[in-house]
Amino acid sequence: MIEISTSPTTTTLVIEGDLDLAERDQFPEIAARIVGLRRQLLVIDMCGVTFMDSTGAAFLISLADSGRKRGGATVLRGADARDLFVIEVCGALDLFRVDDECDHDKHVSGFRRPTSTGHASH
């Protein structure tokens, strides 16, 4: 499930469940809606993502790239280590600001994020 909400300056995309090939039919419509909203900040809330493949990563990368071309920024909130690794392998982690915060300690998948003593800047 993918939901879009807005504030005057921010678009928030909340993703729950799998972000993969099976979901790709809805990606063009969602991307068009986000671009049409023309907000400077896109927050992609991935706290509820259970699985992401390269198709899902490509979708997120295209959103971030589109926002950057308009002078905006994209935040990945709550992406787990596996999701960040997929984006990093694609060479696109620098398109995102990474926010580790979630409203809960565990992702739906049960994967517990490693605790760290500091934040790496991206």
N, C-alpha and C positions, 0 to 999 in steps of 0.2 A: 504494500500500500504506500502510495506517495501522496502527501498533502502539501499544499502551498498556502502560506499565510503571509500577510504583509503588514508593515508599519510604514510611516512616511519615508523612512530611509532604508529599510531592510526588507528583503524577501527571505522567508525561511521555508526551506524544503525539508519536510520530515519524512524519512524513509523507514519503513518497517518491513521486515521479512527479507526475502531475497532480492538482490539487485543484479540481475543476470540476463542472459539471452532470452529467457522466457518472458521477461518484462519489456523487451526492447520496443514493442509496438507502440507503447505509450510515450517513449522518450521524445519523439519529435514534437508532439503536442505540448508536453511539459516544457520543453526547451523554448518553444515559441511563446508560451504564456510568460515564462520568466523574463525573456528578452523584452517582451511587450510591456512589462511592468516598469522597466527602466530604473530600478533601485541601484544605489551605489554599492550596497553590501548584500551579498548572498550568503546565507548561513545554511549549510547542508547538515542537518541533524541525522547522524548515523547511529545513534545510541541503540536503535532497535533493529539494525541490519544484522541478519543471521548469516548471510553469504553474499559475496560479491565476486563476480568473474571479470574477465577483461572487457566484456561488453559493458558492464556496469561502470567499470573504471573509465572507459572511453567516454561514456555519457557524462560523468562528473568532470572529466578533463575538458570536454567541449563546453560545458557550462562555465567553468572557470576561465577558459581561454576567451570566450565570448565576453564575459564580464570585464576581463583585463583590457580587452581592446576598446571598451567603452570607458576605461579609467576606473573601474570598480575593483572590488576585492571579494574573494571567496574564502569562507571559513569552513573547515571540516570539523564538526563538533562530534566527539565521541567515537571517531573511527578507531577500530581496534588495530592491533599490530599487523594482522594479516592484510587488512584493507589498505593500510598505509604502505605496506610492502608492495602490493600490486601496483599502486600508483607510482611508487618510487622506481620500480622496475620499468615502468613506462617512461621514466625520465621527466615526470611532471609534478613531483611533489612541491617544487618551488612555486607552482601556480596557486598554492593554498596556504592559508594560515591554519595551523593545527591547534585545536582547542580540545583538551582531554576531558573536559567536564561533561558529565551526564547527570541526569536526575537520579540515577541509581548506580550501584557498584558493578553490576554485572550486565552484560549484553544479554539479549534474549537467547543467544546461542549458548550461554553459560560460560563463555570465555571470559576469564578475569584478566583485566589489564594488569601488567606488571606495575608495581608501585615504584615510583622514581622519587629521588630527592630533589630534583630540579627539573625545569622545563628546558628542552632544547629549543632554540629559536630557529624558525624556518622562514 
